[in-house]
Amino acid sequence: MKTGRNDPCPCGSGKKYKHCCLSVARAVNDELSDLLSEQEFDSIEGMQAATDTLVAKQNQKGKMIFLDCLLNKFIECLILPMTHLSFFSLLSNYP
């Protein structure tokens, strides 16, 4: 089933698809179209290999973005309590 522009994004972000992954999907589609139109392939296997390489590259980008986001959230969770005075006042109540 096709994801509509106003449907929730299948990535689970809670955003609408049009505000989340739709632009990425369009960019990958355009890049794939350019790749296939610029090269001549001897066989369907060669075309499939080029497509697989592009998809693997895009998947790696996505993993790196996710890991970067995850790291930033982790750091934020470690630092945030120390930026609020209420955290320190809680600690001062203990001997």
LOMARMI-464181 format. One record per residue: residue number from 1; residue in one letter; x, y, z of N, C-alpha, C in turn. Coordinates in steps of 0.02 Angstrom, whole numbers, padded with zeros to 5 digits, always signed. Each point is the difference from the previous one (the first is absolute). Layout:
N
+------+------+--------+---------+--------+---------+----------+--------+--------+---------+--------+
| resi | resn | n.east | n.north |   n.up | ca.east | ca.north |  ca.up | c.east | c.north |   c.up |
+------+------+--------+---------+--------+---------+----------+--------+--------+---------+--------+
|  NUM |    A |      X |       Y |      Z |       X |        Y |      Z |      X |       Y |      Z |
...
+------+------+--------+---------+--------+---------+----------+--------+--------+---------+--------+
This chain:
95
+------+------+--------+---------+--------+---------+----------+--------+--------+---------+--------+
| resi | resn | n.east | n.north |   n.up | ca.east | ca.north |  ca.up | c.east | c.north |   c.up |
+------+------+--------+---------+--------+---------+----------+--------+--------+---------+--------+
|    1 |    M | +00042 |  -00059 | +00000 |  -00042 |   +00059 | +00000 | +00044 |  +00063 | +00000 |
|    2 |    K | -00018 |  +00048 | -00039 |  +00038 |   +00061 | -00007 | -00014 |  +00048 | +00058 |
|    3 |    T | +00052 |  +00031 | +00026 |  -00008 |   +00049 | +00053 | -00020 |  +00067 | -00030 |
|    4 |    G | -00055 |  +00028 | +00024 |  -00024 |   +00065 | -00024 | +00039 |  +00057 | +00032 |
|    5 |    R | +00000 |  +00057 | -00031 |  +00036 |   +00058 | +00026 | -00021 |  +00019 | +00070 |
|    6 |    N | -00064 |  -00005 | +00016 |  -00025 |   +00021 | +00065 | -00004 |  -00057 | +00051 |
|    7 |    D | +00021 |  -00060 | -00020 |  +00001 |   -00056 | +00046 | +00059 |  +00007 | +00049 |
|    8 |    P | -00005 |  -00033 | +00058 |  +00058 |   -00001 | +00045 | +00059 |  -00033 | -00035 |
|    9 |    C | +00059 |  +00026 | +00012 |  +00060 |   -00027 | -00032 | +00014 |  -00071 | +00024 |
|   10 |    P | +00016 |  -00045 | -00046 |  +00013 |   -00069 | +00020 | +00064 |  -00009 | +00042 |
|   11 |    C | +00041 |  +00052 | +00004 |  +00062 |   -00005 | +00040 | -00014 |  +00002 | +00075 |
|   12 |    G | -00062 |  +00021 | +00018 |  -00018 |   +00001 | +00070 | +00014 |  +00066 | +00036 |
|   13 |    S | +00016 |  +00052 | -00037 |  +00017 |   +00063 | +00032 | -00060 |  +00036 | +00029 |
|   14 |    G | -00060 |  -00018 | -00024 |  -00061 |   +00034 | +00022 | -00018 |  +00059 | -00044 |
|   15 |    K | +00045 |  +00018 | -00046 |  -00014 |   +00055 | -00046 | -00039 |  -00026 | -00060 |
|   16 |    K | -00029 |  +00047 | -00037 |  -00031 |   -00019 | -00063 | +00055 |  -00018 | -00049 |
|   17 |    Y | -00017 |  -00047 | -00045 |  +00049 |   -00024 | -00049 | +00029 |  +00058 | -00041 |
|   18 |    K | -00042 |  +00049 | -00018 |  +00023 |   +00055 | -00042 | +00051 |  +00044 | +00036 |
|   19 |    H | +00000 |  +00000 | +00067 |  +00046 |   +00041 | +00039 | +00059 |  -00041 | +00026 |
|   20 |    C | +00004 |  -00063 | -00019 |  +00052 |   -00043 | +00027 | +00041 |  -00032 | -00056 |
|   21 |    C | -00021 |  -00057 | -00023 |  +00040 |   -00041 | -00046 | -00018 |  +00009 | -00074 |
|   22 |    L | -00053 |  +00036 | -00015 |  -00019 |   +00007 | -00071 | +00054 |  +00033 | -00041 |
|   23 |    S | +00031 |  +00052 | +00027 |  +00052 |   +00035 | -00038 | +00061 |  -00045 | -00011 |
|   24 |    V | +00015 |  -00042 | +00049 |  +00055 |   -00048 | -00008 | -00017 |  -00051 | -00054 |
|   25 |    A | -00061 |  -00025 | +00001 |  -00021 |   -00049 | -00051 | +00004 |  +00031 | -00070 |
|   26 |    R | -00021 |  +00062 | -00006 |  +00004 |   +00033 | -00066 | +00072 |  +00009 | -00022 |
|   27 |    A | +00043 |  +00019 | +00046 |  +00070 |   +00010 | -00017 | +00033 |  -00065 | -00023 |
|   28 |    V | -00015 |  -00055 | +00034 |  +00028 |   -00065 | -00019 | -00028 |  -00020 | -00068 |
|   29 |    N | -00064 |  +00011 | -00012 |  -00030 |   -00017 | -00064 | +00033 |  +00040 | -00056 |
|   30 |    D | +00011 |  +00065 | +00011 |  +00032 |   +00042 | -00051 | +00072 |  -00023 | -00012 |
|   31 |    E | +00036 |  -00017 | +00053 |  +00069 |   -00022 | -00007 | +00003 |  -00066 | -00039 |
|   32 |    L | -00047 |  -00045 | +00015 |  -00002 |   -00064 | -00036 | -00017 |  +00010 | -00073 |
|   33 |    S | -00048 |  +00045 | -00014 |  -00017 |   +00014 | -00070 | +00059 |  +00028 | -00038 |
|   34 |    D | +00037 |  +00046 | +00032 |  +00060 |   +00028 | -00032 | +00052 |  -00053 | -00013 |
|   35 |    L | +00011 |  -00044 | +00050 |  +00050 |   -00053 | -00007 | -00017 |  -00046 | -00059 |
|   36 |    L | -00063 |  -00019 | -00004 |  -00020 |   -00047 | -00052 | -00002 |  +00031 | -00070 |
|   37 |    S | -00013 |  +00065 | -00003 |  -00003 |   +00033 | -00066 | +00069 |  +00020 | -00025 |
|   38 |    E | +00048 |  +00009 | +00045 |  +00067 |   +00022 | -00020 | +00046 |  -00057 | -00022 |
|   39 |    Q | -00016 |  -00061 | +00021 |  +00044 |   -00056 | -00016 | -00034 |  -00049 | -00048 |
|   40 |    E | +00042 |  -00034 | -00038 |  -00025 |   -00055 | -00041 | +00019 |  -00065 | +00035 |
|   41 |    F | -00047 |  -00044 | +00005 |  +00011 |   -00064 | +00034 | -00002 |  -00056 | -00051 |
|   42 |    D | +00046 |  -00049 | +00009 |  +00003 |   -00058 | -00044 | -00054 |  -00051 | +00016 |
|   43 |    S | -00021 |  +00001 | +00063 |  -00049 |   -00051 | +00021 | -00043 |  +00027 | +00056 |
|   44 |    I | -00053 |  -00035 | +00014 |  -00044 |   +00019 | +00056 | +00038 |  -00009 | +00066 |
|   45 |    E | +00046 |  -00048 | +00001 |  +00040 |   -00011 | +00061 | +00045 |  +00060 | +00015 |
|   46 |    G | +00028 |  +00031 | -00053 |  +00041 |   +00059 | +00009 | -00041 |  +00059 | +00026 |
|   47 |    M | -00061 |  +00006 | -00026 |  -00045 |   +00052 | +00023 | -00019 |  -00012 | +00073 |
|   48 |    Q | -00013 |  -00063 | +00017 |  -00018 |   -00017 | +00069 | +00058 |  +00014 | +00048 |
|   49 |    A | +00061 |  -00015 | -00021 |  +00059 |   +00012 | +00041 | +00008 |  +00075 | +00014 |
|   50 |    A | -00010 |  +00042 | -00051 |  +00005 |   +00072 | +00009 | -00054 |  +00026 | +00047 |
|   51 |    T | -00060 |  -00028 | -00007 |  -00056 |   +00020 | +00043 | +00014 |  -00022 | +00072 |
|   52 |    D | +00025 |  -00061 | +00009 |  +00016 |   -00025 | +00067 | +00053 |  +00043 | +00034 |
|   53 |    T | +00050 |  +00022 | -00039 |  +00052 |   +00043 | +00027 | -00029 |  +00067 | +00024 |
|   54 |    L | -00044 |  +00029 | -00040 |  -00031 |   +00063 | +00019 | -00043 |  -00008 | +00062 |
|   55 |    V | -00039 |  -00053 | +00003 |  -00043 |   -00012 | +00058 | +00042 |  -00012 | +00063 |
|   56 |    A | +00054 |  -00037 | -00005 |  +00044 |   -00011 | +00057 | +00030 |  +00065 | +00025 |
|   57 |    K | +00020 |  +00043 | -00047 |  +00028 |   +00065 | +00018 | -00052 |  +00043 | +00037 |
|   58 |    Q | -00061 |  +00000 | -00025 |  -00053 |   +00038 | +00032 | -00017 |  -00028 | +00069 |
|   59 |    N | -00001 |  -00066 | +00006 |  -00013 |   -00031 | +00065 | +00054 |  +00017 | +00051 |
|   60 |    Q | +00062 |  +00003 | -00022 |  +00055 |   +00018 | +00045 | -00008 |  +00072 | +00024 |
|   61 |    K | -00021 |  +00045 | -00045 |  -00011 |   +00070 | +00019 | -00053 |  +00003 | +00054 |
|   62 |    G | -00054 |  -00038 | -00009 |  -00054 |   +00000 | +00049 | +00022 |  -00025 | +00067 |
|   63 |    K | +00042 |  -00052 | +00000 |  +00026 |   -00027 | +00064 | +00043 |  +00052 | +00035 |
|   64 |    M | +00041 |  +00035 | -00038 |  +00044 |   +00050 | +00030 | -00041 |  +00058 | +00030 |
|   65 |    I | -00052 |  +00021 | -00035 |  -00043 |   +00054 | +00025 | -00034 |  -00023 | +00064 |
|   66 |    F | -00025 |  -00063 | +00000 |  -00033 |   -00026 | +00059 | +00048 |  -00004 | +00059 |
|   67 |    L | +00060 |  -00026 | -00011 |  +00049 |   -00007 | +00054 | +00020 |  +00068 | +00027 |
|   68 |    D | +00007 |  +00049 | -00044 |  +00017 |   +00068 | +00022 | -00056 |  +00029 | +00043 |
|   69 |    C | -00061 |  -00011 | -00021 |  -00058 |   +00023 | +00037 | -00003 |  -00034 | +00069 |
|   70 |    L | +00011 |  -00065 | +00000 |  -00001 |   -00038 | +00062 | +00054 |  +00024 | +00048 |
|   71 |    L | +00059 |  +00012 | -00025 |  +00055 |   +00024 | +00041 | -00017 |  +00069 | +00030 |
|   72 |    N | -00028 |  +00044 | -00041 |  -00018 |   +00067 | +00024 | -00052 |  -00004 | +00055 |
|   73 |    K | -00050 |  -00044 | -00008 |  -00051 |   -00009 | +00052 | +00030 |  -00028 | +00064 |
|   74 |    F | +00046 |  -00047 | -00007 |  +00033 |   -00030 | +00058 | +00039 |  +00054 | +00039 |
|   75 |    I | +00037 |  +00040 | -00036 |  +00039 |   +00054 | +00032 | -00048 |  +00050 | +00033 |
|   76 |    E | -00054 |  +00016 | -00034 |  -00050 |   +00046 | +00028 | -00028 |  -00028 | +00065 |
|   77 |    C | -00013 |  -00064 | +00003 |  -00028 |   -00031 | +00061 | +00051 |  +00000 | +00057 |
|   78 |    L | +00064 |  -00004 | -00017 |  +00052 |   +00002 | +00052 | +00010 |  +00071 | +00027 |
|   79 |    I | -00003 |  +00049 | -00044 |  +00015 |   +00069 | +00019 | -00060 |  +00036 | +00029 |
|   80 |    L | -00060 |  -00015 | -00024 |  -00059 |   +00037 | +00020 | -00011 |  +00002 | +00075 |
|   81 |    P | +00006 |  -00056 | +00036 |  -00012 |   +00005 | +00073 | +00049 |  +00047 | +00035 |
|   82 |    M | +00059 |  +00006 | -00026 |  +00050 |   +00042 | +00032 | -00011 |  +00074 | -00015 |
|   83 |    T | -00041 |  +00016 | -00048 |  -00013 |   +00070 | -00017 | -00058 |  +00028 | +00040 |
|   84 |    H | -00035 |  -00042 | +00036 |  -00057 |   +00022 | +00041 | +00019 |  +00000 | +00073 |
|   85 |    L | -00013 |  +00054 | +00034 |  +00018 |   +00005 | +00071 | -00040 |  -00048 | +00043 |
|   86 |    S | -00059 |  -00019 | -00022 |  -00040 |   -00046 | +00040 | +00036 |  -00067 | +00009 |
|   87 |    F | +00040 |  -00019 | -00048 |  +00039 |   -00062 | +00006 | +00048 |  +00005 | +00058 |
|   88 |    F | +00034 |  +00057 | +00006 |  +00049 |   +00009 | +00054 | -00034 |  +00008 | +00067 |
|   89 |    S | -00059 |  +00031 | +00001 |  -00035 |   +00006 | +00064 | -00023 |  -00068 | +00025 |
|   90 |    L | -00017 |  -00045 | -00045 |  -00018 |   -00068 | +00020 | +00059 |  -00036 | +00031 |
|   91 |    L | +00059 |  +00011 | -00029 |  +00060 |   -00032 | +00026 | +00019 |  +00027 | +00069 |
|   92 |    S | -00013 |  +00064 | +00012 |  +00018 |   +00030 | +00064 | -00042 |  -00026 | +00058 |
|   93 |    N | -00056 |  -00033 | -00014 |  -00042 |   -00028 | +00052 | +00028 |  -00065 | +00027 |
|   94 |    Y | +00048 |  -00029 | -00033 |  +00030 |   -00063 | +00022 | +00064 |  +00014 | +00036 |
|   95 |    P | +00013 |  -00037 | +00055 |  +00062 |   +00011 | +00040 | +00062 |  -00019 | -00037 |
+------+------+--------+---------+--------+---------+----------+--------+--------+---------+--------+
